Amino acid sequence: MARVLRVARSSSLFGLGSRFYSTSAEVSHASPFLHGGGASRVLAKDRNVQWVFLGCPGVGKGTYASRLSTLLGVPHIATGDLVREELASSGPLSRQLSEIVNQGKLVSDEIIVNLLSKRLEAGEAKGESGFILDGFPRTMRQAEILGDVTDIDLVVNLKLPEEVLVDKCLGRRTCNQCGKGFNVAHINLKGENGKPTISMDPLLPPPQCMSKLITRADDTEEVVKARLRIYNETSQPLEEYYRSKGKLMEFDLPGGIPESWPRLLEALRLDDYEEKQSAAA
Ligand code: AMP
C-alpha cells in the first residue's frame, strides 16, 4: 500500500485527479468481523488485516490498537506518534507542526499522508504486512485517499462519554525511558438515564518509571477541549462514510482495560484466538 500511497501522494492526492488502484492482494476481504471467517482464516490469506480505529482523543485507541497489533502480528501505526516523532526530530517541519499540534488543530492532509506513506514504506521494506491505523483518517479527504489506495476491512469506532475523555487525557503519562503509557486518573462516572456507570482504575507505572513520567504537551485542559471539539466536528461524516460501506463497528467501552478488552475481542470474534495463541506460545 505504501507504493500506491506514494503514487497518490504525487498525483491526484492533492488535486491532479488520477485514479488509484489496488493489487489483487489488497482488494481481498479478510475481516473476521465482516465475513465471519475467524481470525485463523484471516491470517492464512494473502495479507493481514487492514483495520482503522476511530474515536475521540483519550478514548483508548492506542491502547486497544496496540494490544490487537501484538495479538495479530500487524503493525500499529498511530499518526499522532508519527507527528510527535517528527516534532522531536527538530527537522524542517518541526516548528510548523508544533504550533499546530499545540493548539489542538489538525495538520494538513498533505503532511500527514507524507508521514504515513514514509512509515508504510519503511515497514514494507522490513516485510510488514497489514496494519491497524490509529488516528488516521481524521478527515473525509484522508478517508477518500485511503479508500482509493487500498481496501479497509474494518473500522472500529471506540466510544466513551465526553466527561471521561477529558479526565483520561489529563491523566495520561508516558515513561520517557521505556516509552510505555500509563494513566493516573481515577474515573468513576455514575450511570444516569439508563447509561451504565463507568469506572476505571488508574493504570499506574512501576516504581522504576515513576520519576521519568512525562505529559504530552497537547494534553492540557484547554488543548484537550479544542481537540475534542475538532474531533466531534470532523468525525460524523467519517463515521457515515464507513457506515454506508458496512465497515463500521461501534463499540461502547464498558470501563477500563479489564472489562473492555475481553468484550472487544468477543465483538471482533477473536476471543478464542487469544486463548489459542497463548496455548501455542
Ligand atoms: P493524536 O495522538 O492522535 O491525538 O494526534 C496528536 C496530534 O497530531 C493531533 O492533535 C493532530 O495535530 C496531529 N494528527 C495526528 N493524526 C492526524 C491526522 N490524521 N490528520 C491531521 N492531524 C493529525
Boltz pocket constraint, residues with backbone or C-beta under 6 A from the ligand:
constraints:
  - pocket:
      binder: B
      contacts: [[A, 57], [A, 79], [A, 80], [A, 81], [A, 83], [A, 100], [A, 101], [A, 104], [A, 105], [A, 106], [A, 107], [A, 108], [A, 109], [A, 112], [A, 134], [A, 135], [A, 136], [A, 137], [A, 138], [A, 139], [A, 142], [A, 218], [A, 227]]
      max_distance: 6.0
